[in-house]
C-alpha cells in the first residue's frame, strides 16, 4: 500500500491522516475508517494509500459495496491493472457480478479520464480553423469542396463525441435483499432479488428509480439501494 504520490495536504490534514494511519497500524480499523472518511468527505483530501486502506477495512467488515467503491475511487484517479485484478478477484470470491474487466475496459477508463481535455483540444482546433477560414474568405480565398466536406465531417464528429460517445454511468448495490423490478413501479413484475456489492450499469432514471441492465435485461432499482460511482 505504499509507493503512490499523495495529494496536497494542509498541516491539519496531515495531522488527521497521521492519527488515522496510527489507528490503522494498531488495527483499530473502525476508528481509523471514521477519520479517513472525514478527511475524504469533509476536507476532500486523500492519498491513494488511504483509499486502499479504506477498501481493506470495508472488505474486512464484509461491506463489499464499500470495498469496491473505494477501490473504484482509487482506480479512477490512478488506473492500474493490479487494482482491476483485485476487484475482479474480490467479485469472484463473493459471487458479485459486473466486475468482468478486459484490456478494452482499461482503455475506456484511460479515455474517460482524458475526455474533457480531448474535447477542449478539438474545440480549440475548430475555432482556430473557423477564424482562419473567415480571414481568408474576406481576402477572397475560396475553399475546395474536399476541404468543406472534411471540415463539416470534423464538426459532426465533435457533435457525436459530445452527445453520443458516452461510456455510461454505473453504481454498486448497497443493500441486501434488493428487489430488481421490470418497470419503475413497486407494482411491476419482480425480476430478481440482489445482494449488496453487485455493480450495475445505469442507463437512465425515473423519479426514485434507476434504469439498469440486469443479466442482459432492462430492469429498475430504487435509487436508495444504489451507490452511484463517480
C-alpha positions in Angstrom: 0.0 0.0 0.0 3.0 2.3 -0.5 4.8 3.9 -3.3 2.0 6.2 -4.6 2.2 10.0 -4.8 -0.1 11.8 -2.3 -2.5 14.7 -2.9 -1.6 18.0 -1.3 -2.4 18.3 2.4 -2.6 21.2 4.8 -0.9 20.7 8.2 -4.2 19.9 9.8 -5.0 17.3 7.2 -1.5 15.8 7.7 -2.1 15.6 11.4 -5.5 13.9 10.9 -4.1 11.5 8.4 -1.2 10.6 10.7 -3.6 9.9 13.5 -5.8 7.7 11.3 -2.7 5.8 10.0 -1.6 5.2 13.6 -5.0 3.8 14.4 -4.9 1.6 11.3 -1.4 0.3 12.2 -2.7 -0.6 15.7 -5.6 -2.5 13.9 -8.2 -0.1 15.3 -9.8 -0.2 12.0 -13.3 1.2 12.8 -11.8 4.4 14.4 -9.3 4.7 11.6 -12.0 4.5 9.0 -14.1 7.2 10.7 -11.1 9.6 10.4 -10.3 8.6 6.8 -13.9 9.2 5.9 -13.9 12.6 7.4 -10.7 13.5 5.5 -12.2 12.3 2.3 -15.8 13.7 2.6 -15.2 16.9 4.6 -11.8 18.0 3.6 -11.8 16.5 0.1 -8.2 15.3 0.5 -6.9 11.8 0.2 -4.0 9.7 -0.9 -4.1 6.6 -2.9 -2.8 4.6 0.1 -5.7 6.0 2.2 -8.3 4.8 -0.4 -6.7 1.3 -0.4 -6.8 1.2 3.4 -10.4 2.2 3.4 -11.2 -0.6 0.9 -9.3 -3.0 3.1 -11.3 -2.1 6.2 -14.6 -2.4 4.3 -13.6 -5.8 3.0 -12.8 -6.9 6.5 -16.2 -5.8 7.6 -17.7 -7.7 4.7 -19.0 -4.4 3.3 -18.3 -5.3 -0.3 -20.1 -2.3 -1.6 -17.8 0.0 0.3 -14.7 -2.1 -0.6 -15.5 -1.9 -4.3 -16.4 1.8 -4.1 -13.0 2.9 -2.6 -11.1 0.6 -5.0 -13.1 2.3 -7.8 -12.1 5.8 -6.5 -8.5 4.7 -6.5 -8.8 3.3 -10.0 -10.5 6.4 -11.4 -7.6 8.7 -10.1 -4.8 6.2 -10.8 -5.8 3.5 -13.3 -4.0 0.3 -12.5 -4.4 -3.2 -13.9 -3.5 -4.6 -10.4 -6.5 -2.8 -8.9 -8.7 -4.1 -11.7 -7.4 -7.6 -10.9 -8.1 -7.1 -7.2 -11.7 -6.0 -7.9 -12.2 -9.0 -10.2 -10.8 -11.4 -7.6 -12.9 -10.0 -4.8 -16.0 -10.2 -7.1 -15.3 -13.8 -8.0 -14.7 -14.8 -4.3 -18.1 -13.4 -3.3 -20.0 -14.1 -6.5 -20.5 -10.5 -7.4 -21.4 -9.5 -11.0 -20.4 -6.5 -13.1 -16.7 -6.6 -12.5 -15.6 -8.5 -15.6 -12.7 -6.4 -16.9 -10.6 -6.6 -20.1 -8.0 -4.6 -22.0 -10.9 -2.7 -23.6 -12.2 -1.6 -20.2 -8.7 -0.4 -19.2 -8.6 1.7 -22.5 -12.0 3.1 -21.8 -11.0 4.2 -18.4 -7.9 5.9 -19.7 -10.0 7.6 -22.4 -12.7 8.7 -19.9 -10.0 10.2 -17.7 -8.9 12.5 -20.6 -12.4 13.0 -22.1 -12.6 16.8 -21.4 -9.0 17.5 -22.4 -9.6 15.8 -25.8 -12.8 17.8 -26.2 -11.1 21.1 -25.4 -8.4 20.4 -27.9 -10.9 19.6 -30.7 -12.9 22.7 -30.0 -9.8 24.9 -30.0 -8.8 23.4 -33.3 -12.3 24.1 -34.7 -12.3 27.7 -33.5 -8.8 28.3 -35.0 -9.9 26.7 -38.3 -13.0 28.8 -38.5 -11.1 32.0 -37.7 -8.6 31.3 -40.4 -11.4 30.5 -42.9 -13.1 33.8 -42.2 -9.9 35.8 -42.6 -9.1 34.1 -45.9 -12.7 34.3 -47.1 -12.6 38.1 -46.6 -9.4 38.2 -48.7 -11.3 36.5 -51.5 -10.0 33.0 -51.0 -12.3 30.2 -51.9 -12.1 26.7 -50.3 -12.3 23.5 -52.2 -15.2 21.1 -51.8 -13.0 18.5 -50.3 -11.9 20.9 -47.6 -15.5 21.9 -46.9 -16.7 18.3 -46.6 -13.8 17.4 -44.4 -14.4 20.3 -42.0 -18.2 19.5 -41.9 -17.3 15.9 -41.0 -15.0 17.1 -38.3 -17.7 19.2 -36.8 -20.1 16.3 -36.9 -17.6 14.1 -35.2 -17.3 16.7 -32.4 -21.1 16.6 -32.1 -21.1 12.8 -31.9 -18.3 13.0 -29.3 -20.2 15.3 -27.1 -23.7 13.7 -27.4 -23.2 10.0 -28.1 -19.7 8.9 -27.1 -20.7 8.2 -23.5 -19.1 5.3 -21.7 -22.0 5.2 -19.4 -22.6 5.5 -15.6 -22.6 2.7 -13.1 -23.4 2.1 -9.5 -23.0 -0.6 -6.8 -25.9 -2.1 -5.0 -25.5 -1.0 -1.4 -28.1 -3.1 0.5 -29.1 -6.8 0.8 -32.5 -8.3 -0.4 -32.9 -5.6 -3.0 -35.8 -6.1 -5.5 -35.0 -5.8 -9.2 -38.2 -4.8 -11.0 -39.4 -4.9 -14.6 -40.7 -1.3 -14.5 -40.3 1.8 -12.4 -43.1 0.9 -10.0 -43.4 -1.2 -6.9 -46.4 -2.9 -8.5 -44.5 -4.1 -11.5 -43.2 -7.6 -12.1 -40.4 -8.8 -9.8 -37.3 -10.0 -11.8 -34.8 -10.9 -9.1 -33.5 -10.2 -5.5 -30.0 -8.9 -5.4 -27.5 -8.6 -2.5 -25.0 -5.8 -1.9 -21.8 -5.4 -3.9 -23.1 -6.1 -7.4 -22.1 -3.5 -10.0 -24.8 -2.4 -12.4 -24.8 -0.1 -15.5 -27.1 2.9 -15.1 -29.0 3.7 -18.3 -31.3 6.4 -17.0 -33.6 7.4 -14.2 -37.3 8.0 -13.5 -38.3 9.6 -10.2 -37.0 7.3 -7.4 -35.8 4.6 -9.8 -32.7 3.9 -11.8 -33.0 2.1 -15.1 -30.2 -0.5 -15.2 -29.1 -3.6 -17.1 -29.5 -6.8 -15.1 -28.3 -10.0 -16.7 -28.8 -8.6 -20.1 -32.3 -7.2 -19.5 -33.7 -3.8 -18.9 -34.6 -3.5 -15.2 -35.3 -1.0 -12.5 -34.0 -0.5 -9.0 -34.7 2.1 -6.3 -32.0 4.9 -6.2 -31.7 4.5 -2.4 -30.3 1.0 -3.0 -27.6 2.1 -5.3 -24.3 3.9 -4.6 -23.5 5.8 -7.8 -19.9 5.7 -8.9 -18.2 8.9 -9.8 
